[in-house]
């Protein structure tokens, strides 16, 4: 991550989601916090990539399509 400053964000998760993420983090040899940050980073990268593709193809985003 280019920006080294970290922001603290309170996060509430259901027990089942917490348990799934904790197991996934353990499987990937990450802390739970590290796993959540990794997953969010990957989602943002994917969103940016899709946005570039949509703009180049002139495809409306989900908001313009009615929130699909």
PQR file of N, CA, C, O and H, with PARSE charges and radii, in Angstrom:
ATOM      1  N   UNK A   1       0.854  -1.167   0.000 -0.4000 1.5000
ATOM      2  CA  UNK A   1       0.000   0.000   0.000 -0.0000 2.0000
ATOM      3  C   UNK A   1       0.895   1.223   0.000  0.5500 1.7000
ATOM      4  O   UNK A   1       1.811   1.316   0.817 -0.5500 1.4000
ATOM      5  N   UNK A   2       0.646   2.172  -0.906 -0.4000 1.5000
ATOM      6  CA  UNK A   2       1.479   3.357  -1.043 -0.0000 2.0000
ATOM      7  C   UNK A   2       1.357   4.253   0.178  0.5500 1.7000
ATOM      8  O   UNK A   2       2.354   4.814   0.632 -0.5500 1.4000
ATOM      9  H   UNK A   2      -0.098   2.097  -1.570  0.4000 1.0000
ATOM     10  N   UNK A   3       0.156   4.396   0.716 -0.4000 1.5000
ATOM     11  CA  UNK A   3      -0.068   5.235   1.881 -0.0000 2.0000
ATOM     12  C   UNK A   3       0.158   4.404   3.137  0.5500 1.7000
ATOM     13  O   UNK A   3      -0.589   3.463   3.408 -0.5500 1.4000
ATOM     14  H   UNK A   3      -0.654   3.940   0.347  0.4000 1.0000
ATOM     15  N   UNK A   4       1.191   4.753   3.901 -0.4000 1.5000
ATOM     16  CA  UNK A   4       1.545   3.962   5.089 -0.0000 2.0000
ATOM     17  C   UNK A   4       0.711   4.336   6.307  0.5500 1.7000
ATOM     18  O   UNK A   4       0.683   3.594   7.289 -0.5500 1.4000
ATOM     19  H   UNK A   4       1.798   5.517   3.681  0.4000 1.0000
ATOM     20  N   UNK A   5       0.029   5.485   6.254 -0.4000 1.5000
ATOM     21  CA  UNK A   5      -0.803   5.883   7.382 -0.0000 2.0000
ATOM     22  C   UNK A   5      -1.999   4.935   7.464  0.5500 1.7000
ATOM     23  O   UNK A   5      -2.661   4.666   6.462 -0.5500 1.4000
ATOM     24  H   UNK A   5       0.052   6.088   5.456  0.4000 1.0000
ATOM     25  N   UNK A   6      -2.261   4.444   8.642 -0.4000 1.5000
ATOM     26  CA  UNK A   6      -3.385   3.527   8.829 -0.0000 2.0000
ATOM     27  C   UNK A   6      -4.496   4.236   9.593  0.5500 1.7000
ATOM     28  O   UNK A   6      -4.231   4.985  10.534 -0.5500 1.4000
ATOM     29  H   UNK A   6      -1.723   4.662   9.457  0.4000 1.0000
ATOM     30  N   UNK A   7      -5.707   4.005   9.196 -0.4000 1.5000
ATOM     31  CA  UNK A   7      -6.886   4.526   9.880 -0.0000 2.0000
ATOM     32  C   UNK A   7      -7.542   3.379  10.630  0.5500 1.7000
ATOM     33  O   UNK A   7      -7.613   2.257  10.127 -0.5500 1.4000
ATOM     34  H   UNK A   7      -5.922   3.396   8.432  0.4000 1.0000
ATOM     35  N   UNK A   8      -8.009   3.658  11.802 -0.4000 1.5000
ATOM     36  CA  UNK A   8      -8.736   2.652  12.562 -0.0000 2.0000
ATOM     37  C   UNK A   8     -10.217   2.775  12.239  0.5500 1.7000
ATOM     38  O   UNK A   8     -10.777   3.871  12.218 -0.5500 1.4000
ATOM     39  H   UNK A   8      -7.951   4.569  12.210  0.4000 1.0000
ATOM     40  N   UNK A   9     -10.838   1.631  11.988 -0.4000 1.5000
ATOM     41  CA  UNK A   9     -12.247   1.598  11.628 -0.0000 2.0000
ATOM     42  C   UNK A   9     -12.944   0.575  12.509  0.5500 1.7000
ATOM     43  O   UNK A   9     -12.607  -0.608  12.469 -0.5500 1.4000
ATOM     44  H   UNK A   9     -10.382   0.741  12.005  0.4000 1.0000
ATOM     45  N   UNK A  10     -13.908   1.015  13.303 -0.4000 1.5000
ATOM     46  CA  UNK A  10     -14.669   0.030  14.080 -0.0000 2.0000
ATOM     47  C   UNK A  10     -15.504  -0.820  13.117  0.5500 1.7000
ATOM     48  O   UNK A  10     -16.118  -0.301  12.185 -0.5500 1.4000
ATOM     49  H   UNK A  10     -14.182   1.976  13.336  0.4000 1.0000
ATOM     50  N   UNK A  11     -15.516  -2.099  13.352 -0.4000 1.5000
ATOM     51  CA  UNK A  11     -16.201  -3.002  12.440 -0.0000 2.0000
ATOM     52  C   UNK A  11     -16.968  -4.042  13.241  0.5500 1.7000
ATOM     53  O   UNK A  11     -16.421  -4.686  14.136 -0.5500 1.4000
ATOM     54  H   UNK A  11     -15.018  -2.521  14.110  0.4000 1.0000
ATOM     55  N   UNK A  12     -18.223  -4.193  12.910 -0.4000 1.5000
ATOM     56  CA  UNK A  12     -19.042  -5.212  13.561 -0.0000 2.0000
ATOM     57  C   UNK A  12     -19.340  -6.300  12.546  0.5500 1.7000
ATOM     58  O   UNK A  12     -19.777  -6.025  11.429 -0.5500 1.4000
ATOM     59  H   UNK A  12     -18.667  -3.670  12.183  0.4000 1.0000
ATOM     60  N   UNK A  13     -19.101  -7.526  12.944 -0.4000 1.5000
ATOM     61  CA  UNK A  13     -19.334  -8.676  12.075 -0.0000 2.0000
ATOM     62  C   UNK A  13     -20.204  -9.674  12.803  0.5500 1.7000
ATOM     63  O   UNK A  13     -20.157  -9.771  14.029 -0.5500 1.4000
ATOM     64  H   UNK A  13     -18.746  -7.750  13.851  0.4000 1.0000
ATOM     65  N   UNK A  14     -20.998 -10.415  12.052 -0.4000 1.5000
ATOM     66  CA  UNK A  14     -21.733 -11.511  12.665 -0.0000 2.0000
ATOM     67  C   UNK A  14     -20.721 -12.560  13.112  0.5500 1.7000
ATOM     68  O   UNK A  14     -19.616 -12.630  12.574 -0.5500 1.4000
ATOM     69  H   UNK A  14     -21.037 -10.336  11.056  0.4000 1.0000
ATOM     70  N   UNK A  15     -21.087 -13.359  14.076 -0.4000 1.5000
ATOM     71  CA  UNK A  15     -20.185 -14.395  14.565 -0.0000 2.0000
ATOM     72  C   UNK A  15     -19.803 -15.348  13.445  0.5500 1.7000
ATOM     73  O   UNK A  15     -18.646 -15.755  13.341 -0.5500 1.4000
ATOM     74  H   UNK A  15     -21.985 -13.303  14.514  0.4000 1.0000
ATOM     75  N   UNK A  16     -20.767 -15.707  12.608 -0.4000 1.5000
ATOM     76  CA  UNK A  16     -20.467 -16.659  11.535 -0.0000 2.0000
ATOM     77  C   UNK A  16     -19.483 -16.060  10.519  0.5500 1.7000
ATOM     78  O   UNK A  16     -18.574 -16.756  10.066 -0.5500 1.4000
ATOM     79  H   UNK A  16     -21.707 -15.377  12.692  0.4000 1.0000
ATOM     80  N   UNK A  17     -19.651 -14.791  10.160 -0.4000 1.5000
ATOM     81  CA  UNK A  17     -18.716 -14.158   9.238 -0.0000 2.0000
ATOM     82  C   UNK A  17     -17.338 -14.037   9.882  0.5500 1.7000
ATOM     83  O   UNK A  17     -16.321 -14.304   9.242 -0.5500 1.4000
ATOM     84  H   UNK A  17     -20.389 -14.226  10.529  0.4000 1.0000
ATOM     85  N   UNK A  18     -17.311 -13.637  11.141 -0.4000 1.5000
ATOM     86  CA  UNK A  18     -16.045 -13.538  11.869 -0.0000 2.0000
ATOM     87  C   UNK A  18     -15.321 -14.885  11.855  0.5500 1.7000
ATOM     88  O   UNK A  18     -14.127 -14.950  11.562 -0.5500 1.4000
ATOM     89  H   UNK A  18     -18.137 -13.420  11.661  0.4000 1.0000
ATOM     90  N   UNK A  19     -16.041 -15.946  12.169 -0.4000 1.5000
ATOM     91  CA  UNK A  19     -15.438 -17.285  12.203 -0.0000 2.0000
ATOM     92  C   UNK A  19     -14.900 -17.687  10.836  0.5500 1.7000
ATOM     93  O   UNK A  19     -13.807 -18.247  10.740 -0.5500 1.4000
ATOM     94  H   UNK A  19     -17.011 -15.893  12.407  0.4000 1.0000
ATOM     95  N   UNK A  20     -15.658 -17.407   9.776 -0.4000 1.5000
ATOM     96  CA  UNK A  20     -15.208 -17.731   8.411 -0.0000 2.0000
ATOM     97  C   UNK A  20     -13.950 -16.956   8.052  0.5500 1.7000
ATOM     98  O   UNK A  20     -13.000 -17.526   7.515 -0.5500 1.4000
ATOM     99  H   UNK A  20     -16.546 -16.953   9.854  0.4000 1.0000
ATOM    100  N   UNK A  21     -13.938 -15.653   8.348 -0.4000 1.5000
ATOM    101  CA  UNK A  21     -12.769 -14.830   8.047 -0.0000 2.0000
ATOM    102  C   UNK A  21     -11.552 -15.244   8.876  0.5500 1.7000
ATOM    103  O   UNK A  21     -10.426 -15.254   8.380 -0.5500 1.4000
ATOM    104  H   UNK A  21     -14.710 -15.190   8.785  0.4000 1.0000
ATOM    105  N   UNK A  22     -11.790 -15.581  10.132 -0.4000 1.5000
ATOM    106  CA  UNK A  22     -10.685 -16.011  10.995 -0.0000 2.0000
ATOM    107  C   UNK A  22     -10.066 -17.306  10.473  0.5500 1.7000
ATOM    108  O   UNK A  22      -8.845 -17.456  10.480 -0.5500 1.4000
ATOM    109  H   UNK A  22     -12.705 -15.572  10.535  0.4000 1.0000
ATOM    110  N   UNK A  23     -10.889 -18.229  10.028 -0.4000 1.5000
ATOM    111  CA  UNK A  23     -10.374 -19.487   9.480 -0.0000 2.0000
ATOM    112  C   UNK A  23      -9.623 -19.237   8.176  0.5500 1.7000
ATOM    113  O   UNK A  23      -8.555 -19.805   7.948 -0.5500 1.4000
ATOM    114  H   UNK A  23     -11.881 -18.107  10.023  0.4000 1.0000
ATOM    115  N   UNK A  24     -10.181 -18.395   7.333 -0.4000 1.5000
ATOM    116  CA  UNK A  24      -9.543 -18.050   6.069 -0.0000 2.0000
ATOM    117  C   UNK A  24      -8.186 -17.388   6.333  0.5500 1.7000
ATOM    118  O   UNK A  24      -7.197 -17.701   5.670 -0.5500 1.4000
ATOM    119  H   UNK A  24     -11.048 -17.933   7.519  0.4000 1.0000
ATOM    120  N   UNK A  25      -8.150 -16.476   7.300 -0.4000 1.5000
ATOM    121  CA  UNK A  25      -6.890 -15.810   7.651 -0.0000 2.0000
ATOM    122  C   UNK A  25      -5.862 -16.835   8.118  0.5500 1.7000
ATOM    123  O   UNK A  25      -4.698 -16.778   7.721 -0.5500 1.4000
ATOM    124  H   UNK A  25      -8.953 -16.222   7.838  0.4000 1.0000
ATOM    125  N   UNK A  26      -6.288 -17.758   8.949 -0.4000 1.5000
ATOM    126  CA  UNK A  26      -5.381 -18.804   9.430 -0.0000 2.0000
ATOM    127  C   UNK A  26      -4.863 -19.646   8.263  0.5500 1.7000
ATOM    128  O   UNK A  26      -3.675 -19.962   8.197 -0.5500 1.4000
ATOM    129  H   UNK A  26      -7.234 -17.803   9.271  0.4000 1.0000
ATOM    130  N   UNK A  27      -5.751 -20.003   7.353 -0.4000 1.5000
ATOM    131  CA  UNK A  27      -5.358 -20.786   6.176 -0.0000 2.0000
ATOM    132  C   UNK A  27      -4.315 -20.053   5.323  0.5500 1.7000
ATOM    133  O   UNK A  27      -3.432 -20.676   4.733 -0.5500 1.4000
ATOM    134  H   UNK A  27      -6.716 -19.746   7.406  0.4000 1.0000
ATOM    135  N   UNK A  28      -4.431 -18.714   5.269 -0.4000 1.5000
ATOM    136  CA  UNK A  28      -3.528 -17.893   4.457 -0.0000 2.0000
ATOM    137  C   UNK A  28      -2.350 -17.344   5.258  0.5500 1.7000
ATOM    138  O   UNK A  28      -1.580 -16.528   4.752 -0.5500 1.4000
ATOM    139  H   UNK A  28      -5.148 -18.207   5.749  0.4000 1.0000
ATOM    140  N   UNK A  29      -2.207 -17.795   6.520 -0.4000 1.5000
ATOM    141  CA  UNK A  29      -1.118 -17.358   7.397 -0.0000 2.0000
ATOM    142  C   UNK A  29      -1.114 -15.839   7.581  0.5500 1.7000
ATOM    143  O   UNK A  29      -0.065 -15.196   7.534 -0.5500 1.4000
ATOM    144  H   UNK A  29      -2.833 -18.458   6.932  0.4000 1.0000
ATOM    145  N   UNK A  30      -2.310 -15.281   7.792 -0.4000 1.5000
ATOM    146  CA  UNK A  30      -2.457 -13.847   8.054 -0.0000 2.0000
ATOM    147  C   UNK A  30      -3.204 -13.658   9.358  0.5500 1.7000
ATOM    148  O   UNK A  30      -3.887 -14.562   9.839 -0.5500 1.4000
ATOM    149  H   UNK A  30      -3.161 -15.804   7.831  0.4000 1.0000
ATOM    150  N   UNK A  31      -3.063 -12.462   9.927 -0.4000 1.5000
ATOM    151  CA  UNK A  31      -3.919 -12.081  11.045 -0.0000 2.0000
ATOM    152  C   UNK A  31      -5.311 -11.800  10.482  0.5500 1.7000
ATOM    153  O   UNK A  31      -5.474 -11.594   9.279 -0.5500 1.4000
ATOM    154  H   UNK A  31      -2.508 -11.728   9.537  0.4000 1.0000
ATOM    155  N   UNK A  32      -6.291 -11.794  11.344 -0.4000 1.5000
ATOM    156  CA  UNK A  32      -7.648 -11.474  10.888 -0.0000 2.0000
ATOM    157  C   UNK A  32      -7.671 -10.073  10.292  0.5500 1.7000
ATOM    158  O   UNK A  32      -8.255  -9.862   9.229 -0.5500 1.4000
ATOM    159  H   UNK A  32      -6.159 -11.961  12.321  0.4000 1.0000
ATOM    160  N   UNK A  33      -7.047  -9.117  10.963 -0.4000 1.5000
ATOM    161  CA  UNK A  33      -6.993  -7.752  10.449 -0.0000 2.0000
ATOM    162  C   UNK A  33      -6.294  -7.713   9.083  0.5500 1.7000
ATOM    163  O   UNK A  33      -6.759  -7.043   8.160 -0.5500 1.4000
ATOM    164  H   UNK A  33      -6.573  -9.287  11.827  0.4000 1.0000
ATOM    165  N   UNK A  34      -5.189  -8.428   8.967 -0.4000 1.5000
ATOM    166  CA  UNK A  34      -4.462  -8.488   7.703 -0.0000 2.0000
ATOM    167  C   UNK A  34      -5.293  -9.101   6.597  0.5500 1.7000
ATOM    168  O   UNK A  34      -5.227  -8.664   5.448 -0.5500 1.4000
ATOM    169  H   UNK A  34      -4.812  -8.971   9.717  0.4000 1.0000
ATOM    170  N   UNK A  35      -6.077 -10.115   6.940 -0.4000 1.5000
ATOM    171  CA  UNK A  35      -6.933 -10.769   5.944 -0.0000 2.0000
ATOM    172  C   UNK A  35      -8.018  -9.822   5.460  0.5500 1.7000
ATOM    173  O   UNK A  35      -8.283  -9.740   4.261 -0.5500 1.4000
ATOM    174  H   UNK A  35      -6.131 -10.470   7.873  0.4000 1.0000
ATOM    175  N   UNK A  36      -8.640  -9.112   6.377 -0.4000 1.5000
ATOM    176  CA  UNK A  36      -9.689  -8.159   5.998 -0.0000 2.0000
ATOM    177  C   UNK A  36      -9.104  -7.060   5.122  0.5500 1.7000
ATOM    178  O   UNK A  36      -9.705  -6.685   4.115 -0.5500 1.4000
ATOM    179  H   UNK A  36      -8.424  -9.179   7.351  0.4000 1.0000
ATOM    180  N   UNK A  37      -7.930  -6.539   5.495 -0.4000 1.5000
ATOM    181  CA  UNK A  37      -7.291  -5.504   4.694 -0.0000 2.0000
ATOM    182  C   UNK A  37      -6.928  -6.043   3.305  0.5500 1.7000
ATOM    183  O   UNK A  37      -7.119  -5.355   2.302 -0.5500 1.4000
ATOM    184  H   UNK A  37      -7.441  -6.843   6.313  0.4000 1.0000
ATOM    185  N   UNK A  38      -6.410  -7.261   3.248 -0.4000 1.5000
ATOM    186  CA  UNK A  38      -6.066  -7.884   1.961 -0.0000 2.0000
ATOM    187  C   UNK A  38      -7.313  -8.007   1.074  0.5500 1.7000
ATOM    188  O   UNK A  38      -7.284  -7.633  -0.099 -0.5500 1.4000
ATOM    189  H   UNK A  38      -6.254  -7.820   4.062  0.4000 1.0000
ATOM    190  N   UNK A  39      -8.399  -8.529   1.637 -0.4000 1.5000
ATOM    191  CA  UNK A  39      -9.619  -8.725   0.852 -0.0000 2.0000
ATOM    192  C   UNK A  39     -10.198  -7.404   0.357  0.5500 1.7000
ATOM    193  O   UNK A  39     -10.633  -7.307  -0.790 -0.5500 1.4000
ATOM    194  H   UNK A  39      -8.422  -8.832   2.589  0.4000 1.0000
ATOM    195  N   UNK A  40     -10.204  -6.397   1.209 -0.4000 1.5000
ATOM    196  CA  UNK A  40     -10.704  -5.088   0.794 -0.0000 2.0000
ATOM    197  C   UNK A  40      -9.817  -4.489  -0.299  0.5500 1.7000
ATOM    198  O   UNK A  40     -10.325  -3.905  -1.256 -0.5500 1.4000
ATOM    199  H   UNK A  40      -9.850  -6.475   2.141  0.4000 1.0000
ATOM    200  N   UNK A  41      -8.505  -4.628  -0.164 -0.4000 1.5000
ATOM    201  CA  UNK A  41      -7.574  -4.128  -1.173 -0.0000 2.0000
ATOM    202  C   UNK A  41      -7.817  -4.801  -2.513  0.5500 1.7000
ATOM    203  O   UNK A  41      -7.835  -4.134  -3.548 -0.5500 1.4000
ATOM    204  H   UNK A  41      -8.092  -5.102   0.614  0.4000 1.0000
ATOM    205  N   UNK A  42      -8.007  -6.128  -2.506 -0.4000 1.5000
ATOM    206  CA  UNK A  42      -8.275  -6.858  -3.747 -0.0000 2.0000
ATOM    207  C   UNK A  42      -9.595  -6.410  -4.375  0.5500 1.7000
ATOM    208  O   UNK A  42      -9.684  -6.276  -5.596 -0.5500 1.4000
ATOM    209  H   UNK A  42      -7.992  -6.669  -1.665  0.4000 1.0000
ATOM    210  N   UNK A  43     -10.607  -6.180  -3.564 -0.4000 1.5000
ATOM    211  CA  UNK A  43     -11.902  -5.722  -4.090 -0.0000 2.0000
ATOM    212  C   UNK A  43     -11.780  -4.345  -4.725  0.5500 1.7000
ATOM    213  O   UNK A  43     -12.370  -4.091  -5.774 -0.5500 1.4000
ATOM    214  H   UNK A  43     -10.535  -6.289  -2.572  0.4000 1.0000
ATOM    215  N   UNK A  44     -11.019  -3.454  -4.098 -0.4000 1.5000
ATOM    216  CA  UNK A  44     -10.834  -2.113  -4.659 -0.0000 2.0000
ATOM    217  C   UNK A  44     -10.073  -2.199  -5.976  0.5500 1.7000
ATOM    218  O   UNK A  44     -10.423  -1.509  -6.933 -0.5500 1.4000
ATOM    219  H   UNK A  44     -10.539  -3.660  -3.245  0.4000 1.0000
ATOM    220  N   UNK A  45      -9.042  -3.030  -6.041 -0.4000 1.5000
ATOM    221  CA  UNK A  45      -8.297  -3.206  -7.298 -0.0000 2.0000
ATOM    222  C   UNK A  45      -9.217  -3.718  -8.399  0.5500 1.7000
ATOM    223  O   UNK A  45      -9.179  -3.227  -9.527 -0.5500 1.4000
ATOM    224  H   UNK A  45      -8.758  -3.591  -5.264  0.4000 1.0000
ATOM    225  N   UNK A  46     -10.040  -4.701  -8.068 -0.4000 1.5000
ATOM    226  CA  UNK A  46     -10.959  -5.276  -9.051 -0.0000 2.0000
ATOM    227  C   UNK A  46     -11.970  -4.231  -9.514  0.5500 1.7000
ATOM    228  O   UNK A  46     -12.292  -4.149 -10.699 -0.5500 1.4000
ATOM    229  H   UNK A  46     -10.071  -5.099  -7.152  0.4000 1.0000
ATOM    230  N   UNK A  47     -12.464  -3.437  -8.574 -0.4000 1.5000
ATOM    231  CA  UNK A  47     -13.436  -2.403  -8.916 -0.0000 2.0000
ATOM    232  C   UNK A  47     -12.809  -1.381  -9.863  0.5500 1.7000
ATOM    233  O   UNK A  47     -13.432  -0.973 -10.843 -0.5500 1.4000
ATOM    234  H   UNK A  47     -12.202  -3.504  -7.611  0.4000 1.0000
ATOM    235  N   UNK A  48     -11.567  -0.966  -9.566 -0.4000 1.5000
ATOM    236  CA  UNK A  48     -10.884  -0.005 -10.434 -0.0000 2.0000
ATOM    237  C   UNK A  48     -10.673  -0.588 -11.823  0.5500 1.7000
ATOM    238  O   UNK A  48     -10.872   0.096 -12.827 -0.5500 1.4000
ATOM    239  H   UNK A  48     -11.060  -1.297  -8.770  0.4000 1.0000
ATOM    240  N   UNK A  49     -10.268  -1.851 -11.877 -0.4000 1.5000
ATOM    241  CA  UNK A  49     -10.041  -2.513 -13.158 -0.0000 2.0000
ATOM    242  C   UNK A  49     -11.347  -2.575 -13.955  0.5500 1.7000
ATOM    243  O   UNK A  49     -11.363  -2.297 -15.154 -0.5500 1.4000
ATOM    244  H   UNK A  49     -10.106  -2.406 -11.062  0.4000 1.0000
ATOM    245  N   UNK A  50     -12.437  -2.939 -13.284 -0.4000 1.5000
ATOM    246  CA  UNK A  50     -13.739  -3.022 -13.949 -0.0000 2.0000
ATOM    247  C   UNK A  50     -14.224  -1.644 -14.387  0.5500 1.7000
ATOM    248  O   UNK A  50     -14.861  -1.515 -15.432 -0.5500 1.4000
ATOM    249  H   UNK A  50     -12.425  -3.165 -12.310  0.4000 1.0000
ATOM    250  N   UNK A  51     -13.924  -0.608 -13.590 -0.4000 1.5000
ATOM    251  CA  UNK A  51     -14.333   0.743 -13.936 -0.0000 2.0000
ATOM    252  C   UNK A  51     -13.631   1.187 -15.210  0.5500 1.7000
ATOM    253  O   UNK A  51     -14.257   1.780 -16.088 -0.5500 1.4000
ATOM    254  H   UNK A  51     -13.406  -0.713 -12.741  0.4000 1.0000
ATOM    255  N   UNK A  52     -12.334   0.906 -15.320 -0.4000 1.5000
ATOM    256  CA  UNK A  52     -11.583   1.253 -16.529 -0.0000 2.0000
ATOM    257  C   UNK A  52     -12.177   0.527 -17.723  0.5500 1.7000
ATOM    258  O   UNK A  52     -12.338   1.115 -18.793 -0.5500 1.4000
ATOM    259  H   UNK A  52     -11.826   0.424 -14.607  0.4000 1.0000
ATOM    260  N   UNK A  53     -12.504  -0.749 -17.548 -0.4000 1.5000
ATOM    261  CA  UNK A  53     -13.098  -1.535 -18.640 -0.0000 2.0000
ATOM    262  C   UNK A  53     -14.461  -0.965 -19.023  0.5500 1.7000
ATOM    263  O   UNK A  53     -14.763  -0.815 -20.207 -0.5500 1.4000
ATOM    264  H   UNK A  53     -12.373  -1.226 -16.679  0.4000 1.0000
ATOM    265  N   UNK A  54     -15.280  -0.650 -18.028 -0.4000 1.5000
ATOM    266  CA  UNK A  54     -16.610  -0.093 -18.314 -0.0000 2.0000
ATOM    267  C   UNK A  54     -16.499   1.231 -19.055  0.5500 1.7000
ATOM    268  O   UNK A  54     -17.242   1.490 -20.001 -0.5500 1.4000
ATOM    269  H   UNK A  54     -15.036  -0.772 -17.066  0.4000 1.0000
ATOM    270  N   UNK A  55     -15.552   2.075 -18.610 -0.4000 1.5000
ATOM    271  CA  UNK A  55     -15.392   3.372 -19.270 -0.0000 2.0000
ATOM    272  C   UNK A  55     -14.928   3.198 -20.707  0.5500 1.7000
ATOM    273  O   UNK A  55     -15.362   3.937 -21.591 -0.5500 1.4000
ATOM    274  H   UNK A  55     -14.948   1.864 -17.842  0.4000 1.0000
ATOM    275  N   UNK A  56     -14.062   2.242 -20.947 -0.4000 1.5000
ATOM    276  CA  UNK A  56     -13.569   2.035 -22.307 -0.0000 2.0000
ATOM    277  C   UNK A  56     -14.638   1.411 -23.198  0.5500 1.7000
ATOM    278  O   UNK A  56     -14.622   1.601 -24.414 -0.5500 1.4000
ATOM    279  H   UNK A  56     -13.710   1.642 -20.229  0.4000 1.0000
ATOM    280  N   UNK A  57     -15.554   0.678 -22.605 -0.4000 1.5000
ATOM    281  CA  UNK A  57     -16.636   0.043 -23.373 -0.0000 2.0000
ATOM    282  C   UNK A  57     -17.923   0.841 -23.289  0.5500 1.7000
ATOM    283  O   UNK A  57     -18.920   0.493 -23.922 -0.5500 1.4000
ATOM    284  H   UNK A  57     -15.567   0.524 -21.617  0.4000 1.0000
ATOM    285  N   UNK A  58     -17.900   1.929 -22.495 -0.4000 1.5000
ATOM    286  CA  UNK A  58     -19.080   2.752 -22.285 -0.0000 2.0000
ATOM    287  C   UNK A  58     -20.242   1.926 -21.746  0.5500 1.7000
ATOM    288  O   UNK A  58     -21.375   2.049 -22.212 -0.5500 1.4000
ATOM    289  H   UNK A  58     -17.090   2.212 -21.981  0.4000 1.0000
ATOM    290  N   UNK A  59     -19.949   1.083 -20.759 -0.4000 1.5000
ATOM    291  CA  UNK A  59     -20.954   0.251 -20.106 -0.0000 2.0000
ATOM    292  C   UNK A  59     -21.368   0.943 -18.817  0.5500 1.7000
ATOM    293  O   UNK A  59     -20.499   1.308 -18.026 -0.5500 1.4000
ATOM    294  H   UNK A  59     -19.029   0.983 -20.380  0.4000 1.0000
ATOM    295  N   UNK A  60     -22.664   1.141 -18.571 -0.4000 1.5000
ATOM    296  CA  UNK A  60     -23.097   1.802 -17.336 -0.0000 2.0000
ATOM    297  C   UNK A  60     -22.759   0.959 -16.116  0.5500 1.7000
ATOM    298  O   UNK A  60     -22.763  -0.271 -16.172 -0.5500 1.4000
ATOM    299  H   UNK A  60     -23.371   0.845 -19.214  0.4000 1.0000
ATOM    300  N   UNK A  61     -22.466   1.643 -15.007 -0.4000 1.5000
ATOM    301  CA  UNK A  61     -22.188   0.907 -13.775 -0.0000 2.0000
ATOM    302  C   UNK A  61     -23.494   0.442 -13.140  0.5500 1.7000
ATOM    303  O   UNK A  61     -24.574   0.739 -13.651 -0.5500 1.4000
ATOM    304  H   UNK A  61     -22.463   2.642 -14.961  0.4000 1.0000
ATOM    305  N   UNK A  62     -23.400  -0.278 -12.038 -0.4000 1.5000
ATOM    306  CA  UNK A  62     -24.588  -0.864 -11.395 -0.0000 2.0000
ATOM    307  C   UNK A  62     -25.592   0.211 -10.992  0.5500 1.7000
ATOM    308  O   UNK A  62     -26.799  -0.010 -11.097 -0.5500 1.4000
ATOM    309  H   UNK A  62     -22.523  -0.519 -11.623  0.4000 1.0000
ATOM    310  N   UNK A  63     -25.122   1.363 -10.537 -0.4000 1.5000
ATOM    311  CA  UNK A  63     -26.022   2.439 -10.135 -0.0000 2.0000
ATOM    312  C   UNK A  63     -26.856   2.895 -11.318  0.5500 1.7000
ATOM    313  O   UNK A  63     -28.068   3.078 -11.201 -0.5500 1.4000
ATOM    314  H   UNK A  63     -24.142   1.542 -10.452  0.4000 1.0000
ATOM    315  N   UNK A  64     -26.211   3.074 -12.444 -0.4000 1.5000
ATOM    316  CA  UNK A  64     -26.939   3.530 -13.640 -0.0000 2.0000
ATOM    317  C   UNK A  64     -27.870   2.456 -14.190  0.5500 1.7000
ATOM    318  O   UNK A  64     -28.838   2.766 -14.885 -0.5500 1.4000
ATOM    319  H   UNK A  64     -25.226   2.924 -12.539  0.4000 1.0000
ATOM    320  N   UNK A  65     -27.575   1.183 -13.878 -0.4000 1.5000
ATOM    321  CA  UNK A  65     -28.424   0.085 -14.356 -0.0000 2.0000
ATOM    322  C   UNK A  65     -29.554  -0.202 -13.387  0.5500 1.7000
ATOM    323  O   UNK A  65     -30.348  -1.114 -13.617 -0.5500 1.4000
ATOM    324  H   UNK A  65     -26.788   0.931 -13.314  0.4000 1.0000
ATOM    325  N   UNK A  66     -29.637   0.561 -12.308 -0.4000 1.5000
ATOM    326  CA  UNK A  66     -30.709   0.336 -11.349 -0.0000 2.0000
ATOM    327  C   UNK A  66     -30.258  -0.483 -10.153  0.5500 1.7000
ATOM    328  O   UNK A  66     -31.094  -1.101  -9.494 -0.5500 1.4000
ATOM    329  H   UNK A  66     -28.992   1.302 -12.122  0.4000 1.0000
ATOM    330  N   UNK A  67     -28.966  -0.510  -9.850 -0.4000 1.5000
ATOM    331  CA  UNK A  67     -28.463  -1.167  -8.644 -0.0000 2.0000
ATOM    332  C   UNK A  67     -28.411  -2.669  -8.705  0.5500 1.7000
ATOM    333  O   UNK A  67     -28.639  -3.329  -7.691 -0.5500 1.4000
ATOM    334  H   UNK A  67     -28.287  -0.008 -10.385  0.4000 1.0000
ATOM    335  N   UNK A  68     -28.119  -3.235  -9.857 -0.4000 1.5000
ATOM    336  CA  UNK A  68     -28.045  -4.699  -9.990 -0.0000 2.0000
ATOM    337  C   UNK A  68     -27.109  -5.296  -8.990  0.5500 1.7000
ATOM    338  O   UNK A  68     -26.929  -6.514  -8.963 -0.5500 1.4000
ATOM    339  H   UNK A  68     -27.934  -2.700 -10.681  0.4000 1.0000
TER
END
